[in-house]
Amino acid sequence: MGRIVVVTGASNGIGRSIAARFAACGDDVVITGRRPAQLERTADELGARGVVCDNTEPAQVAALAAGLGPAVHVLVNNAGGNTDFDRDESGDGTGTAWLERLAASWRANLEANLISAVLTTEAIAGLMPPGGSVISIGSIGAERGAGSYGAAKAALAAWNVGASADLGPRGITANVISAGYIEGTGFFRGRLTDTRRDTLIAAAHDKRPGQVEDIAETAFFLASPGARHLTAQLIHVNGGAFPTR
Ligand SMILES: NC(=O)c1ccc[n+]([C@@H]2O[C@H](COP(=O)([O-])OP(=O)(O)OC[C@H]3O[C@@H](n4cnc5c(N)ncnc54)[C@H](OP(=O)(O)O)[C@@H]3O)[C@@H](O)[C@H]2O)c1
């Protein structure tokens, strides 16, 4: 379709699948990631342009935006993940050192999942013409507690409402896709036990794990002409694991 599509954090997992979906229909896709070799490999495989960028870093996001244009039609804020998987859990829960570690771990998840989207949208939205779409990847964790990760994804959804109000008068939509358990990504860093996986699948009404394509197809629809009156929304893609009415 000849659009310029930017997908953050697309070296693998959900972002890669989203980038592939847009590339397959003829869009020019730009992907970001922090690991150069992985990014380059994926960019080559997809026929996309890879830009090494940590989307939590203002200078790197500014450089990314400066190399785009003249227009960006679709921005997918996918970069993120649960940085608590890296957290040092040791400590007695009291004292300055413990609180400093706690503050650092909360800030890390807010940086990874909220600030990355805020910065990237702010940097790129000025390049978006009417008909543009901002899509951010949230999580069912926002509905479940899930500590600093869930809080960061809940904040992402709250931020999105304001982004939609800001961008709407220009004909640009802003939505969040809240993903349930999606298999085949690097999200769990190999720490998902079989028991936990079975529990996640059992919670879904369709009794299957989510696939990266489930999210990619939803993102593709949100960027389509049929979704122009759909903005400021949180779209749950979780097989019914978190129902709404
Ligand atoms: N898988 C699930 O079950 C699930 C469920 C709900 C929501 N999500 C959300 O879906 C999104 C994608 O996750 P995933 O499951 O596909 O995990 P993944 O396989 O680990 O992919 C994450 C990608 O983001 C990149 N990335 C991480 N931080 C970045 C940063 N600051 N700047 C640029 N790139 C960054 C990573 O590459 P580099 O390390 O090279 O930067 C990687 O390519 C995340 O926002 C995650 O929270 C996932």
The ligand as a Gaussian input file, in Angstrom:
#p B3LYP/6-31G(d) Opt

LIG

0 1
 N        4.504000     -12.242000      24.659000
 C        3.484000     -11.960000      25.456000
 O        2.862000     -12.877000      26.023000
 C        3.043000     -10.521000      25.636000
 C        1.820000     -10.299000      26.284000
 C        1.374000      -9.003000      26.466000
 C        2.117000      -7.943000      25.996000
 N        3.313000      -8.166000      25.383000
 C        4.049000      -6.986000      24.907000
 O        4.345000      -7.154000      23.543000
 C        5.498000      -6.385000      23.215000
 C        6.485000      -7.256000      22.441000
 O        6.907000      -8.309000      23.302000
 P        7.301000      -9.757000      22.778000
 O        6.467000     -10.720000      23.493000
 O        7.332000      -9.805000      21.301000
 O        8.774000      -9.875000      23.396000
 P       10.198000     -10.052000      22.704000
 O       10.189000     -11.246000      21.818000
 O       11.156000     -10.002000      23.839000
 O       10.385000      -8.780000      21.789000
 C       10.656000      -7.511000      22.311000
 C       11.416000      -6.739000      21.254000
 O       11.551000      -5.382000      21.690000
 C       12.895000      -4.964000      21.528000
 N       13.096000      -3.938000      22.545000
 C       12.965000      -4.074000      23.886000
 N       13.197000      -2.917000      24.493000
 C       13.495000      -2.020000      23.522000
 C       13.854000      -0.651000      23.527000
 N       13.968000       0.050000      24.665000
 N       14.081000      -0.045000      22.355000
 C       13.980000      -0.725000      21.189000
 N       13.663000      -2.019000      21.125000
 C       13.431000      -2.658000      22.289000
 C       13.726000      -6.238000      21.670000
 O       14.940000      -6.207000      20.954000
 P       16.303000      -5.664000      21.607000
 O       16.472000      -6.379000      22.916000
 O       17.360000      -5.962000      20.604000
 O       16.110000      -4.189000      21.789000
 C       12.803000      -7.265000      21.012000
 O       13.002000      -7.306000      19.618000
 C        6.038000      -5.829000      24.525000
 O        5.614000      -4.487000      24.689000
 C        5.400000      -6.723000      25.568000
 O        5.266000      -6.090000      26.818000
 C        3.789000      -9.426000      25.190000

